[in-house]
Amino acid sequence: MTMEGWIKLHRKFLDWEWYSDSGTVHLFMHLLFKANHETKKWQGIVINRGQFVTSYDKLSAELPLSVQQIRTRLSKLKSTGEITIKNNNKYSIITVTCYSDYQAINKPDNKQATSEQQTDNKQITTTKELKELKELKELKEDKESDLFNIFYDAYQYKIGKQDAVKAFKSAIKKVGLQDILDKVAEYDGYLQVTGYHKKNPATWLNGKSWENDYFTLTQQHKGNGYGTQQGNQSLSEQARNVLQRI
């Protein structure tokens, strides 16, 4: 069997009813990889696309599953219509019924086609692929929106949201959300001690304020009285209290 080509899995595979059964998932993936990607003949028999010839013993030898485990899991896949099996006393022909969902049809290049035509063919993106790309983009945007909302709620100064969103998108590429939240908590503790006015969120983010050492800044503001261990503990407790409210 030639190990060429590929299969594709949609994220909805996570919702497949057998997904929690690791042995069945392993077997089904194996069937996908073994199935013909184009119709062929084997010992005078036509083996169609999505089919392949095997046996329970052979599958057991190829996978870390006993023959009985192979039989059990194939029965599961048959019961839900994932596969069909045609048996005789020598071999079995397994058909993956939804094979085309996992393996796109790659038409061979016409030998007489021009290089320009071949290039055009490679650049073709199907409607389905465009839809998947759109879904991935939407998922990314949703995730960024969720992360921003967590930050915005934690910052507790909701002003200039549009500028804050833009600044956050840039910041989150440079530093993790938890690091930002930790610094927001320290910043709140710093403001409680110093009495300074809080910066708007966009200004705080654009200034990379998550890099500030607010404990040292507080000591500098208050002088040596906040350089003591007691002063440091007081500020640390304030920061932790703010973080707990997030």
N, C-alpha and C positions, 0 to 999 in steps of 0.2 A: 504494500500500500504506500503510495506516494504521500509524504508529509508536506503538502503544500496547501495554500489557501488559508482560510480563517472562518470562524463563526462569530456571530455577534449576539450579545445578550442585552436585552432591555432591562432597565431598572425594575420593571414590574415583575421580573423573575423572582424578586424578593418576596412577592405575595403568592408565589406558586404553592399549592397545597402540600407538596412534598418537600418544600425547602428545608424544613426542620429535620428531615430524615437524611442525615449526611450520606449514608450508604446508597440511598436511592438517587440523591443528587449526583454522587460520584458516578454511579452506573449510567444515569441519563446523559451526563456530559460525555462519558466514554462512547455512548451510542452515537451522539452527535458528531464526534470526531471520526468515528469509524465509518459512518454512512457515506455512500458514494455522492460526490457533488455533481456527477453527471452519469447518465445511463451507460452501463457497460455490460459485456457478456462474460459469463463465467461458466466454463465447462458446458457450453451450448445453451446456457440459461441466461435470459435477459434479467439483469439486476438494475432496477431503476434508480433514478436519483432519489436519495433519502433512504435507500435500502443497503443492506450488506449481508454477507453470508457468514455465519458463525455457528457456535455450539455453546451449550452451557459450560462444558469443560474448558473450552477455549477462553470464554469470558472469565471464568474463575481463575485461570492461569494468568490472565492479563491484569486482573484486579485483586486487591487484598480481601476477596470475598469467597466464601465456600460455594459449592454448586447449589446447595439448598438456599443460601442467602441470595444467590443470583436468581433462582426460580421465584423466590418470594417477592423480590423487588421488581422483577419483570412483570409479575402478576399485578402488582400495584400500578405500574405504568400502563398496563393493558386496561385495567379497570377504569381508568380516567381518560382513556382514549389517546394517550401520548404516543403509543406504539401499537403495532399489530405484529403477530408472529405466525409464520407459516412453517410448520415442523414436518420433517420426515425422519426416517431411522438413521440418517447420516448427518444431517445438518439442519440449521434453522435459517430462515430468511426473516430478518427483523426490518420493519419499516417504521421510520420516525414520521408520524403522520403530519406534524407541523414543521417539517424540516426547512421549508422555504422561509419560515419566520426567523430562522437562525443563520441561514446561508443564502446570500444573494446569488443570483445567477450571473456568472461572469462569462459573457460571450467571447469566443476566441476572436482574435484580430483577423481581419481579412488580409491575406498576404498581399493583395493588390491595393490595399488602402494606402493613401499617402500619409506621410509623417504628420501632416497638418491635421488630417482626420483623426489619427491616433491620439494626438494631443488633445483635440476637442473632446474625444470620448473620455479621456482621463479626467477632464475638468467638469464632466456632467455630474451634478448633484441632484439626486432624486427628491421629489416632494417630501417623501417620508424622512429622508436624512435632514432636510431643512427644518422639518417639524421637530425632530429630535434636538437639533442644535438650538432651536428657539426655546424648547423646554429646558435645556441645560442653562441657557442664558437667564431664563426666568427664575430658575432655582437659585442661581448665583445671586441675582438681584434680591430675591426674597431673603436669602441668608444675610446679605449685607444690611438689608433693612431691619432684620431682627436684631443683629448685633448693634446697629446704631441706636435702636430704641432702648436697648439695655443700657448703653452708655448715657443716652439723653436723660433717662429716668434717674440714673445714678448721679448725674451732674447737678440736678436739682436747680437749674437756672435755665429755663426754657425760653431762649430768645435767639433770634436769627437762625431759625431751623434750617433753611435752605443752605446758608453758608456753612452751618455746622455739619450737614450731611456731606457736602463736598470736602470739607476738611477731614472728616472722619474716614471717608473712602481713601484718602491719601495716607492718613495716619495708620490705618489698619494693615496697610501693606508693609509697614516698617516695624510695628510692634504688636504684640498680642493683646486681645481684649482684656484679659485678666490683669496684665501689667498696667493698662490704662486705668482700670477700675481701682487697682491698689493705689495708684498715684492720685486719683480723684479723692479717695478717702483721706490720704495724707494732706492733700491740698485743703480739704475742708477743715481738718484739724489745725492747719497752719492759719487759716483765715479766722477761726474761732479765737486763736491766741493773739493774733496781730490786729484784728479788727479791720483788715483791708477789704476793699470792695471786690467781689468776685468777678473775674473776667468772663466775658461771654464765651460760650463753648468753642466757637470757631477760632477765636483769638487764642484760647488756651491750647487747642490742638495744633494750630499752625505754628505756634511758638515752641512746639515739641516740649511742652511743659511736663510731660511724663518723665523727662530726664532730670528734672529738678530734684535736689536733695532738700525736702521741706523741713526736715529736722534741723539741718545745719542753718537754713535760712531763718528758722524761728529763733535759734540761739543767737544768731547775729543781730536779729531785731531786738531781742529782749536783753541781750548782754549776758554776762556770766551767770546770772541767776537762773537762766534756762540751759546752762551748760552742764548743770549738775545731773546726776543720775535720776534724781527725783523729777526734775524738769523734763527729762527725756521720757520718763515713764508716763508722765501726765499727757504729753503730746501723743505718744504711742497709743494710749488708751482712747483718746479722742478719735484718732484715726480708725481704730478698730471698731469703735461704736458706730461711726459713720458707715463703715463697710458692712456691718451687720444689718443696716437698714436698707442696703441695696437689694 
